Amino acid sequence: MISTEAAAIALQNHAALWSTRENRASDVVNAACDALVAGLDTPSLRILAACTRAEADYDVHDLLPAALDELGLTFYPVGSEAGQEAAAQALARRMLAGELTPREFTFRIHQRHGHELPLTERLAELHDEYGILEYGDRTVDEVDVEVTAEARRLAARPTTPDEPTESPR
């Protein structure tokens, strides 16, 4: 069983990834279930965790803000820059945990944000470098090391929302 702190972090990460369409609503519901099993318990969290897969796509949008608020976590409005940054941090943590390769991590960052999000600009550039390795003097391992360093920097960055958290309505 995971700790309540780890469950809260996982729920926050899933919520941030959902706000940028990196995760499905059912992933958020699963994280809410895991949070309940870990010992976190609030009325809105119970309601969120009770959603079926069919209900998740419709109900997470309304249920998630209250569940996060009751737990003292941050709701990132869909499409917000703060949500994009939190999602990038969540992806960095996944890469560092071995759930993504460095190349997959840069691909997902580049695909989602291009070169537009200042926080992840270097990762987008590194994704470009993977594409030109055969023409340069760098190796995959060298780029992987730099991606890992960027992921550590990103994952260690404090998460403070630049925008107020609001209900999605």
N, C-alpha and C positions, 0 to 999 in steps of 0.2 A: 504494500500500500504506500502511496506517495504522501508526503507531508502536506499539511494545509497550505503552507507557503508555496510549495511547488505546484499544487493544484490551482492556486490563485494566479500564479504566473502563467501557467498553461492556459487557463481560461482567458486571461488578458491577451495573451499572444493569439489565441484562436479568434478572439473578438476583433483584434486589430487586423488580422489577415482576412477575416470576413468583410471588414469595412472596405477593403480594397479588392474584393472579389478573388482573393487568393485561396480562400477556404469556402467550403459549402456551409450552409446554415446547419446542416446535420452534424458537421464537425464541431460547431459551437455547442450544440445540444449534447454531444458526447462528452465534451470538456465539462459541461455543467454537471452531467452525471458523475464524472470522475471527481469533481469538486465535492459533491455531496458524499460520495463514498469516502473521501479523504477527511471529512468532518466539517466542511464548510456548510452552513445551513441558514438560509434566509427564505422568506416566503416566495420572493420572485425567482430565486434560484431553483426552488422546487418546481415552480410552474414551468420554467424554461426547460429543466431536465425532463419534465413529463411530456414534452412535445414528441410526437411521432415524426418519422422522416417526412411523411407527407405534409404534416403541419409546419415543420421547421421553416420551409421556404417562405411561408406566409407570416408566421408568428414571431420569429426571431427578431425581426425588425422592431416590433413593438415591445417585446419582453426583455431584450438584452439590456437596454439602458437602465432599467430599474434594478435588474439583477446585479449589474456591475456596481451601481451606486450603493446598493445595500452592503456590498462587500468592500466598499472604499476603493474600487477600481475605476479606471477611466473609460468612458465610452467615447470612441472616435467617430464622429459623423462620417457617413459614407462619402468618400471622395475628398476628405479633408487632408491638408498637407501633414498635419500632426498624425493622422491615421496612416498616411503613406510612410512616414518616418517610423512609426511604431511597427508597422508591418515589415519594413526593411530590417529593423532590429530583430524581429521574431524570426525572419528568414536567416539572419546571421547566426542566431542561436541554434537554429536547426542545422546549419552547415557545421558549426563547431561541435555539435553533438553527433555528427556523422550521418545525418539523415539526408544531406545533399552533398554532392561533390562540389569543390570550388567552382568548376565550370558550370554546373547546373545552377548554382547560386547566382553567379554573375549573369547567366542567361535570364533567369527569372527577374532579377532586378532590372536588367536592360530592357527586357520585353515589357515590363510593367511601367517603368518610369523613363525609359530612354535616357537622354542626357539632361533632362529637365529638372530633376530633383537634386539640389545642391549636395545634400547629405550623401547621395549615392553616385555622384558623378564619376568618382574614381573607379567604382566597381563597373560602371558602364564602359569606361575606357579599357579596363582590364578584360572585359568580355570581348571587346574589339580586338585586343591583343591575341586572344586565343585564336581568332580567325586568321591572323597573319603570321603565326608562328613559323610556318614553313618558309617564309620569305625573310625572316630576321635571324638574329643570333641568340634569341632567348629560347629557353626550354619550357615545357609544360610545368615542370617542377618549380622553376623560378617564378612563373606567373602564379602557380598555386600558393607559393609562400607569401607572395604579396597580397593575394586575395584573402588568405587566412589572417594576415595582419590587419587588413581592412575590416574583416568580419569581427575580429576581437575589438577593434576600436569602436565599431558600431554597436556591438553587443554591450560594451561597458559604458556607453553613453547614457547619462541619466534620462529617464523618460518623463518629461514634463510637457503637458500639452500646451501648444501655442494658442489654441482656440478653446473657448469654453465648451464644455460638454453640454449638449442639448439633446432633448428628446427628438427623434427623427421626424416628428410631425411639424 
